[in-house]
Amino acid sequence: MNEKTYKAMKGAGIGNIVLGVIVLATGLACGILALINGARLIRHKSDIIF
């Protein structure tokens, strides 16, 4: 009985680690893209006409 519990906990732990890595990578990529686009907007600020 205890072995099933440990196997379930191990599976859940591995899943959480994988999900955390994916979320971290996605967040980092979104942050980098936001910085690049913000810098591009600031650089071309004089080209914007309202």
N, CA, C and O atoms as a Maestro MAE file, in Angstrom:
{
 s_m_m2io_version
 :::
 2.0.0
}

f_m_ct {
 s_m_title
 :::
 protein
 m_atom[200] {
  # First column is atom index #
  i_m_mmod_type
  r_m_x_coord
  r_m_y_coord
  r_m_z_coord
  i_m_residue_number
  s_m_chain_name
  s_m_pdb_residue_name
  s_m_pdb_atom_name
  i_m_atomic_number
  :::
  1 25 0.818 -1.195 0.000 1 A "MET " " N  " 7
  2 3 0.000 0.000 0.000 1 A "MET " " CA " 6
  3 2 0.863 1.260 0.000 1 A "MET " " C  " 6
  4 15 0.583 2.204 -0.739 1 A "MET " " O  " 8
  5 25 1.902 1.278 0.820 2 A "ASN " " N  " 7
  6 3 2.766 2.452 0.899 2 A "ASN " " CA " 6
  7 2 3.538 2.674 -0.393 2 A "ASN " " C  " 6
  8 15 3.853 3.810 -0.748 2 A "ASN " " O  " 8
  9 25 3.841 1.591 -1.090 3 A "GLU " " N  " 7
  10 3 4.603 1.705 -2.337 3 A "GLU " " CA " 6
  11 2 3.799 2.471 -3.389 3 A "GLU " " C  " 6
  12 15 4.369 3.266 -4.137 3 A "GLU " " O  " 8
  13 25 2.494 2.246 -3.457 4 A "LYS " " N  " 7
  14 3 1.650 2.978 -4.409 4 A "LYS " " CA " 6
  15 2 1.663 4.473 -4.100 4 A "LYS " " C  " 6
  16 15 1.710 5.306 -5.005 4 A "LYS " " O  " 8
  17 25 1.622 4.793 -2.830 5 A "THR " " N  " 7
  18 3 1.630 6.200 -2.423 5 A "THR " " CA " 6
  19 2 2.925 6.871 -2.841 5 A "THR " " C  " 6
  20 15 2.905 7.982 -3.371 5 A "THR " " O  " 8
  21 25 4.054 6.207 -2.608 6 A "TYR " " N  " 7
  22 3 5.345 6.783 -2.975 6 A "TYR " " CA " 6
  23 2 5.479 6.941 -4.480 6 A "TYR " " C  " 6
  24 15 6.034 7.934 -4.951 6 A "TYR " " O  " 8
  25 25 4.981 5.978 -5.237 7 A "LYS " " N  " 7
  26 3 5.040 6.074 -6.693 7 A "LYS " " CA " 6
  27 2 4.173 7.237 -7.193 7 A "LYS " " C  " 6
  28 15 4.563 7.951 -8.116 7 A "LYS " " O  " 8
  29 25 3.014 7.421 -6.590 8 A "ALA " " N  " 7
  30 3 2.141 8.532 -6.980 8 A "ALA " " CA " 6
  31 2 2.792 9.870 -6.637 8 A "ALA " " C  " 6
  32 15 2.725 10.817 -7.420 8 A "ALA " " O  " 8
  33 25 3.417 9.942 -5.473 9 A "MET " " N  " 7
  34 3 4.083 11.183 -5.073 9 A "MET " " CA " 6
  35 2 5.270 11.473 -5.984 9 A "MET " " C  " 6
  36 15 5.519 12.630 -6.322 9 A "MET " " O  " 8
  37 25 5.998 10.446 -6.380 10 A "LYS " " N  " 7
  38 3 7.137 10.611 -7.278 10 A "LYS " " CA " 6
  39 2 6.670 11.135 -8.631 10 A "LYS " " C  " 6
  40 15 7.279 12.046 -9.192 10 A "LYS " " O  " 8
  41 25 5.595 10.563 -9.150 11 A "GLY " " N  " 7
  42 3 5.053 11.012 -10.430 11 A "GLY " " CA " 6
  43 2 4.576 12.453 -10.379 11 A "GLY " " C  " 6
  44 15 4.802 13.223 -11.312 11 A "GLY " " O  " 8
  45 25 3.919 12.812 -9.292 12 A "ALA " " N  " 7
  46 3 3.444 14.178 -9.136 12 A "ALA " " CA " 6
  47 2 4.614 15.148 -9.002 12 A "ALA " " C  " 6
  48 15 4.578 16.251 -9.549 12 A "ALA " " O  " 8
  49 25 5.626 14.746 -8.292 13 A "GLY " " N  " 7
  50 3 6.813 15.600 -8.129 13 A "GLY " " CA " 6
  51 2 7.526 15.841 -9.444 13 A "GLY " " C  " 6
  52 15 7.916 16.970 -9.744 13 A "GLY " " O  " 8
  53 25 7.698 14.796 -10.228 14 A "ILE " " N  " 7
  54 3 8.342 14.929 -11.539 14 A "ILE " " CA " 6
  55 2 7.508 15.825 -12.448 14 A "ILE " " C  " 6
  56 15 8.047 16.670 -13.162 14 A "ILE " " O  " 8
  57 25 6.195 15.637 -12.419 15 A "GLY " " N  " 7
  58 3 5.306 16.468 -13.231 15 A "GLY " " CA " 6
  59 2 5.397 17.940 -12.847 15 A "GLY " " C  " 6
  60 15 5.408 18.813 -13.714 15 A "GLY " " O  " 8
  61 25 5.463 18.212 -11.544 16 A "ASN " " N  " 7
  62 3 5.572 19.596 -11.087 16 A "ASN " " CA " 6
  63 2 6.898 20.232 -11.490 16 A "ASN " " C  " 6
  64 15 6.936 21.408 -11.851 16 A "ASN " " O  " 8
  65 25 7.962 19.479 -11.431 17 A "ILE " " N  " 7
  66 3 9.268 20.008 -11.844 17 A "ILE " " CA " 6
  67 2 9.261 20.336 -13.337 17 A "ILE " " C  " 6
  68 15 9.734 21.397 -13.744 17 A "ILE " " O  " 8
  69 25 8.728 19.430 -14.147 18 A "VAL " " N  " 7
  70 3 8.660 19.658 -15.596 18 A "VAL " " CA " 6
  71 2 7.794 20.880 -15.897 18 A "VAL " " C  " 6
  72 15 8.172 21.723 -16.710 18 A "VAL " " O  " 8
  73 25 6.659 20.978 -15.259 19 A "LEU " " N  " 7
  74 3 5.771 22.119 -15.467 19 A "LEU " " CA " 6
  75 2 6.445 23.422 -15.040 19 A "LEU " " C  " 6
  76 15 6.291 24.445 -15.706 19 A "LEU " " O  " 8
  77 25 7.177 23.393 -13.953 20 A "GLY " " N  " 7
  78 3 7.895 24.581 -13.493 20 A "GLY " " CA " 6
  79 2 8.947 25.036 -14.484 20 A "GLY " " C  " 6
  80 15 9.093 26.234 -14.726 20 A "GLY " " O  " 8
  81 25 9.679 24.098 -15.060 21 A "VAL " " N  " 7
  82 3 10.691 24.446 -16.054 21 A "VAL " " CA " 6
  83 2 10.038 25.051 -17.294 21 A "VAL " " C  " 6
  84 15 10.544 26.025 -17.852 21 A "VAL " " O  " 8
  85 25 8.927 24.480 -17.722 22 A "ILE " " N  " 7
  86 3 8.226 25.004 -18.896 22 A "ILE " " CA " 6
  87 2 7.717 26.417 -18.632 22 A "ILE " " C  " 6
  88 15 7.864 27.292 -19.485 22 A "ILE " " O  " 8
  89 25 7.125 26.651 -17.473 23 A "VAL " " N  " 7
  90 3 6.613 27.979 -17.126 23 A "VAL " " CA " 6
  91 2 7.761 28.982 -17.032 23 A "VAL " " C  " 6
  92 15 7.626 30.119 -17.484 23 A "VAL " " O  " 8
  93 25 8.876 28.574 -16.456 24 A "LEU " " N  " 7
  94 3 10.036 29.451 -16.341 24 A "LEU " " CA " 6
  95 2 10.566 29.841 -17.711 24 A "LEU " " C  " 6
  96 15 10.850 31.014 -17.952 24 A "LEU " " O  " 8
  97 25 10.703 28.880 -18.607 25 A "ALA " " N  " 7
  98 3 11.210 29.160 -19.949 25 A "ALA " " CA " 6
  99 2 10.251 30.064 -20.716 25 A "ALA " " C  " 6
  100 15 10.686 30.981 -21.413 25 A "ALA " " O  " 8
  101 25 8.961 29.813 -20.594 26 A "THR " " N  " 7
  102 3 7.966 30.635 -21.285 26 A "THR " " CA " 6
  103 2 7.982 32.064 -20.748 26 A "THR " " C  " 6
  104 15 7.929 33.020 -21.522 26 A "THR " " O  " 8
  105 25 8.053 32.209 -19.442 27 A "GLY " " N  " 7
  106 3 8.106 33.539 -18.840 27 A "GLY " " CA " 6
  107 2 9.349 34.309 -19.246 27 A "GLY " " C  " 6
  108 15 9.285 35.509 -19.513 27 A "GLY " " O  " 8
  109 25 10.465 33.628 -19.292 28 A "LEU " " N  " 7
  110 3 11.716 34.264 -19.705 28 A "LEU " " CA " 6
  111 2 11.632 34.716 -21.155 28 A "LEU " " C  " 6
  112 15 12.058 35.823 -21.485 28 A "LEU " " O  " 8
  113 25 11.091 33.876 -22.018 29 A "ALA " " N  " 7
  114 3 10.953 34.230 -23.434 29 A "ALA " " CA " 6
  115 2 10.013 35.418 -23.604 29 A "ALA " " C  " 6
  116 15 10.298 36.314 -24.400 29 A "ALA " " O  " 8
  117 25 8.912 35.446 -22.882 30 A "CYS " " N  " 7
  118 3 7.964 36.567 -22.969 30 A "CYS " " CA " 6
  119 2 8.609 37.859 -22.473 30 A "CYS " " C  " 6
  120 15 8.403 38.920 -23.062 30 A "CYS " " O  " 8
  121 25 9.374 37.779 -21.413 31 A "GLY " " N  " 7
  122 3 10.059 38.960 -20.891 31 A "GLY " " CA " 6
  123 2 11.069 39.520 -21.872 31 A "GLY " " C  " 6
  124 15 11.153 40.735 -22.054 31 A "GLY " " O  " 8
  125 25 11.831 38.651 -22.504 32 A "ILE " " N  " 7
  126 3 12.820 39.095 -23.484 32 A "ILE " " CA " 6
  127 2 12.134 39.739 -24.685 32 A "ILE " " C  " 6
  128 15 12.574 40.780 -25.172 32 A "ILE " " O  " 8
  129 25 11.051 39.114 -25.161 33 A "LEU " " N  " 7
  130 3 10.318 39.697 -26.288 33 A "LEU " " CA " 6
  131 2 9.724 41.055 -25.931 33 A "LEU " " C  " 6
  132 15 9.720 41.960 -26.765 33 A "LEU " " O  " 8
  133 25 9.229 41.212 -24.718 34 A "ALA " " N  " 7
  134 3 8.675 42.496 -24.291 34 A "ALA " " CA " 6
  135 2 9.761 43.572 -24.253 34 A "ALA " " C  " 6
  136 15 9.520 44.705 -24.670 34 A "ALA " " O  " 8
  137 25 10.940 43.233 -23.763 35 A "LEU " " N  " 7
  138 3 12.041 44.192 -23.740 35 A "LEU " " CA " 6
  139 2 12.459 44.603 -25.147 35 A "LEU " " C  " 6
  140 15 12.698 45.782 -25.406 35 A "LEU " " O  " 8
  141 25 12.548 43.642 -26.046 36 A "ILE " " N  " 7
  142 3 12.948 43.945 -27.422 36 A "ILE " " CA " 6
  143 2 11.917 44.843 -28.096 36 A "ILE " " C  " 6
  144 15 12.278 45.828 -28.741 36 A "ILE " " O  " 8
  145 25 10.639 44.511 -27.952 37 A "ASN " " N  " 7
  146 3 9.600 45.326 -28.584 37 A "ASN " " CA " 6
  147 2 9.519 46.712 -27.960 37 A "ASN " " C  " 6
  148 15 9.283 47.688 -28.674 37 A "ASN " " O  " 8
  149 25 9.706 46.825 -26.654 38 A "GLY " " N  " 7
  150 3 9.715 48.131 -26.006 38 A "GLY " " CA " 6
  151 2 10.869 48.995 -26.489 38 A "GLY " " C  " 6
  152 15 10.690 50.187 -26.742 38 A "GLY " " O  " 8
  153 25 12.041 48.409 -26.617 39 A "ALA " " N  " 7
  154 3 13.200 49.148 -27.119 39 A "ALA " " CA " 6
  155 2 12.971 49.590 -28.560 39 A "ALA " " C  " 6
  156 15 13.358 50.696 -28.939 39 A "ALA " " O  " 8
  157 25 12.351 48.742 -29.357 40 A "ARG " " N  " 7
  158 3 12.063 49.090 -30.745 40 A "ARG " " CA " 6
  159 2 11.075 50.254 -30.818 40 A "ARG " " C  " 6
  160 15 11.234 51.148 -31.649 40 A "ARG " " O  " 8
  161 25 10.061 50.253 -29.959 41 A "LEU " " N  " 7
  162 3 9.101 51.355 -29.934 41 A "LEU " " CA " 6
  163 2 9.760 52.668 -29.515 41 A "LEU " " C  " 6
  164 15 9.491 53.716 -30.103 41 A "LEU " " O  " 8
  165 25 10.609 52.612 -28.517 42 A "ILE " " N  " 7
  166 3 11.295 53.826 -28.069 42 A "ILE " " CA " 6
  167 2 12.229 54.357 -29.153 42 A "ILE " " C  " 6
  168 15 12.331 55.567 -29.357 42 A "ILE " " O  " 8
  169 25 12.900 53.454 -29.838 43 A "ARG " " N  " 7
  170 3 13.843 53.876 -30.882 43 A "ARG " " CA " 6
  171 2 13.116 54.560 -32.034 43 A "ARG " " C  " 6
  172 15 13.639 55.514 -32.609 43 A "ARG " " O  " 8
  173 25 11.915 54.088 -32.381 44 A "HIS " " N  " 7
  174 3 11.159 54.658 -33.509 44 A "HIS " " CA " 6
  175 2 10.047 55.592 -33.036 44 A "HIS " " C  " 6
  176 15 9.041 55.765 -33.724 44 A "HIS " " O  " 8
  177 25 10.231 56.192 -31.861 45 A "LYS " " N  " 7
  178 3 9.215 57.066 -31.298 45 A "LYS " " CA " 6
  179 2 8.941 58.269 -32.200 45 A "LYS " " C  " 6
  180 15 7.796 58.708 -32.308 45 A "LYS " " O  " 8
  181 25 9.963 58.799 -32.840 46 A "SER " " N  " 7
  182 3 9.779 59.990 -33.679 46 A "SER " " CA " 6
  183 2 9.031 59.668 -34.971 46 A "SER " " C  " 6
  184 15 8.523 60.584 -35.617 46 A "SER " " O  " 8
  185 25 8.948 58.409 -35.364 47 A "ASP " " N  " 7
  186 3 8.248 58.026 -36.593 47 A "ASP " " CA " 6
  187 2 6.754 57.885 -36.399 47 A "ASP " " C  " 6
  188 15 6.021 57.758 -37.380 47 A "ASP " " O  " 8
  189 25 6.277 57.902 -35.160 48 A "ILE " " N  " 7
  190 3 4.854 57.689 -34.876 48 A "ILE " " CA " 6
  191 2 4.104 58.997 -35.102 48 A "ILE " " C  " 6
  192 15 4.463 60.032 -34.540 48 A "ILE " " O  " 8
  193 25 3.066 58.946 -35.925 49 A "ILE " " N  " 7
  194 3 2.240 60.126 -36.229 49 A "ILE " " CA " 6
  195 2 0.817 59.825 -35.787 49 A "ILE " " C  " 6
  196 15 0.275 58.768 -36.110 49 A "ILE " " O  " 8
  197 25 0.207 60.752 -35.048 50 A "PHE " " N  " 7
  198 3 -1.176 60.594 -34.601 50 A "PHE " " CA " 6
  199 2 -2.095 61.425 -35.446 50 A "PHE " " C  " 6
  200 15 -3.306 61.426 -35.224 50 A "PHE " " O  " 8
  :::
 }
 m_bond[199] {
  # First column is bond index #
  i_m_from
  i_m_to
  i_m_order
  :::
  1 1 2 1
  2 2 3 1
  3 3 4 2
  4 3 5 1
  5 5 6 1
  6 6 7 1
  7 7 8 2
  8 7 9 1
  9 9 10 1
  10 10 11 1
  11 11 12 2
  12 11 13 1
  13 13 14 1
  14 14 15 1
  15 15 16 2
  16 15 17 1
  17 17 18 1
  18 18 19 1
  19 19 20 2
  20 19 21 1
  21 21 22 1
  22 22 23 1
  23 23 24 2
  24 23 25 1
  25 25 26 1
  26 26 27 1
  27 27 28 2
  28 27 29 1
  29 29 30 1
  30 30 31 1
  31 31 32 2
  32 31 33 1
  33 33 34 1
  34 34 35 1
  35 35 36 2
  36 35 37 1
  37 37 38 1
  38 38 39 1
  39 39 40 2
  40 39 41 1
  41 41 42 1
  42 42 43 1
  43 43 44 2
  44 43 45 1
  45 45 46 1
  46 46 47 1
  47 47 48 2
  48 47 49 1
  49 49 50 1
  50 50 51 1
  51 51 52 2
  52 51 53 1
  53 53 54 1
  54 54 55 1
  55 55 56 2
  56 55 57 1
  57 57 58 1
  58 58 59 1
  59 59 60 2
  60 59 61 1
  61 61 62 1
  62 62 63 1
  63 63 64 2
  64 63 65 1
  65 65 66 1
  66 66 67 1
  67 67 68 2
  68 67 69 1
  69 69 70 1
  70 70 71 1
  71 71 72 2
  72 71 73 1
  73 73 74 1
  74 74 75 1
  75 75 76 2
  76 75 77 1
  77 77 78 1
  78 78 79 1
  79 79 80 2
  80 79 81 1
  81 81 82 1
  82 82 83 1
  83 83 84 2
  84 83 85 1
  85 85 86 1
  86 86 87 1
  87 87 88 2
  88 87 89 1
  89 89 90 1
  90 90 91 1
  91 91 92 2
  92 91 93 1
  93 93 94 1
  94 94 95 1
  95 95 96 2
  96 95 97 1
  97 97 98 1
  98 98 99 1
  99 99 100 2
  100 99 101 1
  101 101 102 1
  102 102 103 1
  103 103 104 2
  104 103 105 1
  105 105 106 1
  106 106 107 1
  107 107 108 2
  108 107 109 1
  109 109 110 1
  110 110 111 1
  111 111 112 2
  112 111 113 1
  113 113 114 1
  114 114 115 1
  115 115 116 2
  116 115 117 1
  117 117 118 1
  118 118 119 1
  119 119 120 2
  120 119 121 1
  121 121 122 1
  122 122 123 1
  123 123 124 2
  124 123 125 1
  125 125 126 1
  126 126 127 1
  127 127 128 2
  128 127 129 1
  129 129 130 1
  130 130 131 1
  131 131 132 2
  132 131 133 1
  133 133 134 1
  134 134 135 1
  135 135 136 2
  136 135 137 1
  137 137 138 1
  138 138 139 1
  139 139 140 2
  140 139 141 1
  141 141 142 1
  142 142 143 1
  143 143 144 2
  144 143 145 1
  145 145 146 1
  146 146 147 1
  147 147 148 2
  148 147 149 1
  149 149 150 1
  150 150 151 1
  151 151 152 2
  152 151 153 1
  153 153 154 1
  154 154 155 1
  155 155 156 2
  156 155 157 1
  157 157 158 1
  158 158 159 1
  159 159 160 2
  160 159 161 1
  161 161 162 1
  162 162 163 1
  163 163 164 2
  164 163 165 1
  165 165 166 1
  166 166 167 1
  167 167 168 2
  168 167 169 1
  169 169 170 1
  170 170 171 1
  171 171 172 2
  172 171 173 1
  173 173 174 1
  174 174 175 1
  175 175 176 2
  176 175 177 1
  177 177 178 1
  178 178 179 1
  179 179 180 2
  180 179 181 1
  181 181 182 1
  182 182 183 1
  183 183 184 2
  184 183 185 1
  185 185 186 1
  186 186 187 1
  187 187 188 2
  188 187 189 1
  189 189 190 1
  190 190 191 1
  191 191 192 2
  192 191 193 1
  193 193 194 1
  194 194 195 1
  195 195 196 2
  196 195 197 1
  197 197 198 1
  198 198 199 1
  199 199 200 2
  :::
 }
}
